[in-house]
């Protein structure tokens, strides 16, 4: 169940991260994102990157169910690695640009997902 959900999430994420600009949602239509970006004084795409990466660690943990310490560390670093990989690929796409700021937003989103992981992990142990 979680494996399928995680793979679906990665597929949607890859589409959003690698699609050309005309296939992406327009920020003007996403008023909430624009408002959050204005409040935080960042570009709207940074908010989108952050929100996109919040579920990566909890979903990866639920899908993989790591038992060993190295596997747990790999899952905890997955957002950082996935973000770095996507920005590297974007750097080589003619219609996208790799951006260190986007990668930073990916890392922030991944870190914001850890409290959700802790909450659901503790809830599942009861």
KOLKOL-523819 format. One record per residue (C-alpha): residue in three letters; z, x, y. Coordinates in steps of 0.05 Angstrom, whole numbers, padded with zeros to 5 digits, always signed. Layout:
<recs>
ALAZXY/...
</recs>
This chain:
<recs>
UNK+00000+00000+00000/UNK+00022+00052+00052/UNK-00032+00100+00028/UNK-00086+00049+00044/UNK-00054+00034+00110/UNK-00049+00108+00127/UNK-00121+00121+00109/UNK-00143+00060+00150/UNK-00103+00087+00209/UNK-00136+00155+00202/UNK-00205+00122+00200/UNK-00193+00081+00262/UNK-00163+00141+00297/UNK-00222+00185+00278/UNK-00270+00132+00305/UNK-00233+00128+00372/UNK-00226+00204+00377/UNK-00298+00221+00359/UNK-00340+00161+00384/UNK-00383+00170+00445/UNK-00359+00142+00511/UNK-00401+00079+00510/UNK-00368+00057+00445/UNK-00297+00065+00470/UNK-00255+00011+00504/UNK-00261+00011+00580/UNK-00195+00028+00614/UNK-00205-00025+00668/UNK-00201-00077+00613/UNK-00137-00047+00587/UNK-00092-00064+00646/UNK-00028-00046+00610/UNK-00052+00024+00595/UNK-00074+00033+00667/UNK-00006+00009+00693/UNK+00033+00055+00646/UNK-00013+00114+00666/UNK-00003+00099+00740/UNK+00073+00095+00731/UNK+00074+00161+00692/UNK+00023+00192+00739/UNK-00023+00213+00683/UNK-00094+00194+00664/UNK-00102+00130+00622/UNK-00132+00170+00564/UNK-00067+00210+00558/UNK-00029+00145+00547/UNK-00081+00123+00496/UNK-00074+00189+00459/UNK+00001+00184+00459/UNK+00002+00112+00433/UNK-00051+00129+00380/UNK-00008+00184+00351/UNK+00060+00148+00349/UNK+00048+00120+00278/UNK+00020+00183+00246/UNK+00085+00213+00221/UNK+00119+00149+00197/UNK+00055+00126+00161/UNK+00043+00195+00131/UNK+00115+00197+00106/UNK+00109+00127+00076/UNK+00042+00143+00043/UNK+00060+00212+00015/UNK+00134+00202+00002/UNK+00149+00277+00006/UNK+00205+00303-00037/UNK+00203+00378-00029/UNK+00221+00413+00036/UNK+00151+00443+00046/UNK+00120+00374+00037/UNK+00169+00343+00087/UNK+00153+00398+00138/UNK+00078+00387+00128/UNK+00086+00313+00143/UNK+00129+00328+00204/UNK+00076+00376+00230/UNK+00018+00329+00213/UNK+00012+00299+00283/UNK+00008+00368+00314/UNK-00043+00391+00264/UNK-00085+00327+00265/UNK-00085+00329+00342/UNK-00106+00402+00343/UNK-00161+00389+00292/UNK-00189+00329+00330/UNK-00190+00367+00396/UNK-00225+00425+00362/UNK-00278+00379+00334/UNK-00286+00345+00402/UNK-00298+00413+00434/UNK-00361+00421+00391/UNK-00387+00350+00400/UNK-00439+00346+00456/UNK-00414+00280+00482/UNK-00338+00296+00480/UNK-00293+00350+00506/UNK-00233+00383+00473/UNK-00174+00381+00521/UNK-00107+00416+00515/UNK-00077+00358+00555/UNK-00101+00308+00503/UNK-00071+00352+00448/UNK-00005+00353+00487/UNK-00007+00276+00490/UNK-00021+00275+00415/UNK+00041+00318+00403/UNK+00084+00274+00448/UNK+00060+00212+00410/UNK+00076+00245+00344/UNK+00145+00263+00367/UNK+00156+00192+00392/UNK+00140+00168+00321/UNK+00198+00207+00290/UNK+00252+00157+00312/UNK+00211+00102+00277/UNK+00209+00146+00215/UNK+00284+00156+00217/UNK+00297+00081+00228/UNK+00253+00058+00170/UNK+00275+00114+00124/UNK+00348+00098+00133/UNK+00334+00023+00128/UNK+00298+00035+00062/UNK+00356+00074+00032/UNK+00405+00016+00040/
</recs>
